[in-house]
Amino acid sequence: MPEGSGIGASVTRKEDQRFLTGRGKYTDDIDVAGQTHAVFVRSPHAHAKILGVDTTAALAMPGVVGILTGKELAADKLGGLICGWMIHSKDGSEMKAPAHPALALDEVRYVGDHVAIVIAETKAQARDAAEAVYVDYGILPSVVNVAAAAKPGAPAVHASIPDNTSYRWEIGDEAATKAAFAKAAHVIELDLINNRLIPNAMEPRAALGLYEPGTESFTLYTTSQNPHVARLVLSAFIGIAPEHKLRVVAPDVGGGFGSKIFIYAEETVCLWASKKVNRPVKWVADRSESFLADAHGRDHVTHVALATDENGIFLGLRVKTLAAMGAYLSTFASSVPTYLYGTLLAGQYATPAIYCEVDAIFTNTAPVDAYRGAGRPEATYVLERIVEVAARELKIDPAELRRRNFIRTFPYQTPVALEYDIGDYQASLDQALELADYKGFPARKAEAAKRGMLRGIGLSTYIEACGLAPSKLVGSLGAGVGLFESAQVRFNPTGNVQVFTGCHSHGQGHETTYAQIINSRLGVPIENVEVIHGDTAQVQFGLGTYGSRSGSVGGSAIYKAADKIIAKGKKIAAYRFGAKHEDVQFENGVFSVPNTNKQMTISEVAFAAYVPHDYPLDELEPGLDENAFYDPLNFTYPAGAHVCEVEIDPETGVAKVVNWVAVDDFGTLINPLIVHGQIHGGVAQGIGQAMIENCVYDEDSGQLLTGSFMDYGMPRADDMPDFKVGFTSTPCTHNPLG
Amino acid sequence: MSSSISLTVNGKSVTAAVEPPTLLVHFIREHLDLTGTHVGCDTSQCGACVVHVDGKSVKSCTMLAIQADGTEITTIEGVANGALHPMQAAFKEHHGLQCGFCTPGMVMAALDLVRRHPSPDEATVREGLDGNLCRCTGYHNIVAAVLAGAQAMRG
C-alpha cells in the first residue's frame, strides 16, 4: 500500500463528512423564493388516444397556479425529446425515431406517459388538482412483451411503424460465422431472456426550473449525471434557451446507475413551465413515479449458438437478439443493444468468427436505456451462459474450457470491432479459483448433501469496454456527441487548488480520487484540493459520468491539466532561479535545479504567478490556472473472473448465495477502498437481477405490476453475502493513469 | 385547520402549527429545514427517513407530525456535536456509503440496532437493517461499519 494520500492509497472520502451529518445538498433540499410545486398527470393506460383534456375544474381548485398540456407545449414550438445516437439498419436505412413530445399531444403510449403538468402553491394542492384533471381516453390495443411486439400482427406502438421495429442492426462477419458452424464438431444453442430491471437510485429524480425575466435566463437544478449534455440538449434540440442563457446544476445526486444520464420530460417541462407561470417550478418524483417513468434497463430476448471443435475450442458465435426500446427512444437507448452490446460478444475468448443481429423493438412500456453496465452485462450474460452450457455438454470443466479459449496475445482485434490493448485473463481466473477454493467444492457439496441441501458453483469471466472513446470513432458509429473529458486545475495565490471537472459524482467519490491524482502529480495535500463539478456556470463543458469514464477519461484530463501546470511552473521557477526551464525538475511538489540549492515549492511558484512583481511578464502570462481536454485513444478494457457458490434448500426452495469471489483487473487503482465499494455494489446488482429483481407488466392491460418497493424485489442487507474481492493488474497502455 | 404541536428536536424546543395530514418527515424537512432526513419512497419501505422518536427508530414517513406532539426527536443532524459520532466515523472508515442518500437513515437505524443489541453479530446486523435500502454499497461495507461502530460505542 503506497504511503500518503496519492494514487493507490485507500484514503477515506472527503465527501463523507457532509453525507454522514445530513448536510448533503440534493435537488429536493434546494428551495428558492416564490417556488411552486408540480405534479404530472400521467396516463393510466398503456396505449390510448387523447380525445380531450378538461382542466376547468382543476384550475379552480385552491392554490393552483397553472396547468399546461401538450397543446401549449406544441404552440410554443419546443422540440421533442431526442435520441442522441443514430443507428443504421443492415440495409443501410436510418433507425426509426418517432416524435417524442415532452407532454403527449394526441396519444399516450405507456402507463405513466406524461399528459399534463399541474402547478400549485403546495405539492398537496397540486396533487389534488391533478386528480381533478379530466382526460378523455380512447383506449387502443397495446403490447408490452418484446417477443410479442416483434411478431407480425402485433399492435403497433406507433401507427407509422407497423412492425414496431426501430432498426435491424448487425455486426461481425455472417459468412465467416456460417463457415465456422459448418465445420464445427459441436454446436451448442440456448434461448435466453435478460429480464427488465428498474434502476431505483435511492434518490428519486427531481427538477427545479427557474426563469429569471431580468436576464431572460433559466436555471435548472436537476438530478443529472451529465449537466452539460442536459444543457446542450435542452438548448440545441428542445430550444428552451441558448446555452449561455441556461444554467444546469446537478448538485449532490443520490445514485444514478445510468437512469439519470438521460434528458427527461419532467425536467424539460418544469424549465419551460417556469417561464409560462413566471414562478420557479419544482417537481420531485414519488417512488411510484420513478417505477413508471425512469428509463428501465435490459429487456432482451436472445438466441445464441456456439460452434466448437472436438476439443472445445471456440470456432464461431452467432447471436440474435430482440431488444425492447419501450414506447420511445430514450437519450442513449439506441447505442445500448448495439455498440455497447454486440461489440462485447468476444468477451475474453479468441473466437475467430462472430455474427450478431439485433432488432430494436418498440413496446408500450417505459423507455429502456443504459443501466449499470449498459449492454455489456447483457453481452456477458449471453456469452457466459452459452460457455457454461457448452462446458456441461462437452463434459469439460468450466474453468478449463475458458482457459483453453482465452485471448493470450495483445493487442487483440476482435471480430466485433474492438481492439483490446492489454489483459491477462488467466491471472484473474486463477486467483478467483484460489480464493473460492474451487478445488474444495466437491467436498463442500457432499457435506451440504448430508444436511439435505443442494449446492452449486458457477463462474463467469467478463470484459468491459469503458471510458467510451475516441470521439472520432464514436462519431463514425453515429454518436451525436464527442466523448472527451475536460479539466481545469486552478491554483489560488495561497497555493491551494480547485479542480473543475466535467465529470459528475453521484456516489463515486470524485472529490477524493481526483484530489489524490493532484496529490500524486503536484504534491498538494488532498485537504488543500477542492473538486468542483455539476454546475455549467462554474465548470467548463464536459460530458458527465456514466459508462465508467470518470477515472480513465476524466482523471486523465486532470492529469493532462496538471502537466500543463508543471510546464508553466518550470518556466516561472527557471526565471527566479536564473536557469533554463529545461534544467528545472519537478518532484513531490518542489521545483529545483539538480546539483544546486535552487528550490521553490509549487505554492511559492503559484504565489509568484499571482503576485508577478519578479516575473517574466514579457514572456509569460500571470496566473497558474490550466485547462485540458482529453480525448482517449481507445476504450479501456477492465476484465475479471467471478465465482459464486449457492446453497438451495430443496424443502423450501430458498436459495442462498453462500460465497462470492470477485477478482478484477482494473489496471491502476486510484483508491482501493472506493474500488472495493464499487465492486460490492455491482455484485449486489448482479445477484439482485439473478435472484429477485424483475420488472413485470401485465400483458393484457399493460399495467406495471411491479410498481413499488412492495412489489419489486429490491436487494436488502440479508439478501446479500459478504464478498471476497481480489485484484490483478495489467495497466492500460494508452492513458496516463494506467 | 392547523394544529399546534410542541416537541423537542435535536435538543431544541419547537412549537409549530401544522396541517393535520403533514407527515413527520415533511415537518422535519420543510418546517425545520433539517434536510438530512430523506424521502426515498412512498410506501415506508426504503428507510431513508428514519429518525429517533423518544430514542427509538421510526420511519418518519409513517407518522403524522401531530402524533409527534410532546416527543423528543433526534435526526441525523442531532447525532453528534462537532466531531463525528463513533457510528458515523465507522461508516466513513469502512466506506459504508457512496451516494450518501440512504446514509442518514442507515446511521439512525444502526444506532437503534446497537441500542437493542450492543454486541450484534453479522446476521443480527443484516436482519436489523432489513428496512433500509441501499443501491450503491451492496451492504457489505455497511454491515462492517455497523459492527465496528457497535464495538466503538462499547468502548
Contacts between the chains, C-beta under 8 A, distances in Angstrom:
chain1	res1	chain2	res2	distance
A	12	B	92	5.1
A	12	B	93	6.1
A	12	B	95	7.2
A	13	B	92	7.0
A	13	B	95	7.1
A	15	B	100	7.2
A	16	B	91	7.2
A	16	B	92	4.4
A	16	B	97	6.3
A	16	B	100	7.6
A	17	B	84	7.5
A	17	B	92	7.7
A	18	B	100	7.7
A	19	B	97	5.7
A	19	B	100	2.9
A	19	B	103	5.1
A	19	B	104	7.9
A	20	B	76	7.8
A	20	B	84	6.2
A	20	B	88	4.3
A	20	B	91	5.8
A	20	B	92	6.2
A	20	B	97	7.0
A	20	B	100	7.7
A	20	B	103	6.2
A	20	B	104	7.9
A	20	B	107	6.7
A	21	B	36	7.0
A	21	B	76	6.7
A	21	B	77	6.7
A	21	B	79	7.6
A	21	B	80	7.0
A	21	B	84	7.3
A	21	B	88	7.0
A	22	B	34	6.9
A	22	B	35	7.1
A	22	B	36	1.8
A	22	B	37	7.0
A	22	B	75	6.6
A	22	B	76	3.6
A	22	B	77	4.5
A	22	B	104	5.0
A	23	B	36	6.7
A	23	B	77	7.7
A	24	B	36	7.3
A	24	B	100	5.1
A	24	B	101	7.5
A	25	B	35	7.7
A	26	B	35	7.7
A	26	B	38	7.4
A	26	B	101	6.7
A	28	B	35	7.7
A	28	B	38	7.9
A	28	B	39	7.1
A	29	B	29	7.9
A	29	B	35	3.9
A	124	B	21	7.0
A	200	B	135	5.9
A	201	B	99	7.4
A	201	B	101	7.8
A	201	B	135	6.0
A	202	B	38	7.8
A	202	B	40	5.0
A	202	B	46	6.6
A	202	B	48	6.2
A	202	B	99	6.9
A	202	B	101	4.4
A	202	B	102	4.8
A	202	B	133	6.4
A	202	B	134	6.8
A	202	B	135	5.2
A	202	B	136	7.7
A	203	B	38	7.2
A	203	B	40	6.9
A	203	B	99	7.0
A	203	B	101	4.4
A	204	B	39	7.7
A	204	B	40	7.0
A	252	B	99	7.8
A	252	B	100	6.8
A	253	B	99	6.8
A	254	B	38	7.5
A	254	B	40	8.0
A	254	B	99	4.7
A	254	B	100	6.9
A	254	B	101	2.9
A	254	B	102	7.8
A	255	B	98	7.5
A	255	B	99	4.2
A	255	B	101	6.3
A	255	B	135	5.2
A	255	B	136	5.7
A	257	B	135	6.9
A	284	B	39	7.7
A	286	B	42	4.7
A	287	B	40	6.7
A	287	B	41	3.8
A	287	B	42	5.1
A	287	B	43	6.8
A	287	B	46	7.3
A	288	B	42	5.9
A	288	B	43	7.9
A	506	B	99	5.5
A	507	B	98	3.6
A	507	B	99	3.3
A	507	B	100	7.3
A	507	B	136	4.9
A	508	B	98	7.3
A	509	B	98	7.2
A	673	B	95	5.0
A	674	B	95	6.6
A	676	B	95	7.0
A	676	B	141	7.5
A	677	B	95	4.7
A	677	B	98	6.0
A	677	B	136	7.5
A	677	B	137	5.9
A	677	B	138	7.9
A	677	B	141	5.7
A	678	B	98	7.7
A	679	B	138	8.0
A	680	B	137	5.8
A	680	B	138	3.4
A	680	B	139	7.7
A	680	B	140	4.5
A	680	B	141	6.4
A	681	B	98	6.8
A	681	B	135	7.4
A	681	B	136	4.9
A	681	B	137	5.7
A	681	B	138	4.9
A	682	B	138	7.6
A	683	B	138	5.7
A	684	B	137	7.7
A	684	B	138	3.3
A	684	B	139	6.8
A	685	B	138	7.9
A	708	B	41	7.4
A	708	B	42	7.5
A	708	B	43	5.0
A	708	B	45	7.4
A	709	B	41	5.3
A	709	B	43	5.4
A	709	B	45	3.5
A	709	B	46	6.1
A	709	B	133	7.1
A	710	B	43	5.3
A	710	B	45	6.4
A	714	B	45	7.7
A	714	B	133	5.5
A	714	B	135	8.0
A	715	B	138	8.0
A	715	B	139	7.8
A	716	B	129	7.5
A	716	B	130	5.2
A	716	B	133	6.6
A	716	B	139	7.7
A	717	B	125	7.3
A	717	B	126	4.3
A	717	B	127	7.7
A	717	B	129	4.2
A	717	B	130	6.2
A	717	B	132	7.5
A	717	B	134	7.9
A	717	B	139	4.3
A	717	B	142	6.9
A	717	B	143	6.4
A	718	B	123	7.8
A	718	B	126	4.1
A	718	B	127	5.4
A	718	B	129	7.9
A	718	B	130	5.7
A	720	B	126	7.6
A	720	B	138	5.9
A	720	B	139	4.8
A	720	B	140	7.0
A	722	B	122	7.6
A	722	B	140	5.8
A	722	B	143	7.6
A	723	B	138	6.7
A	723	B	140	5.3
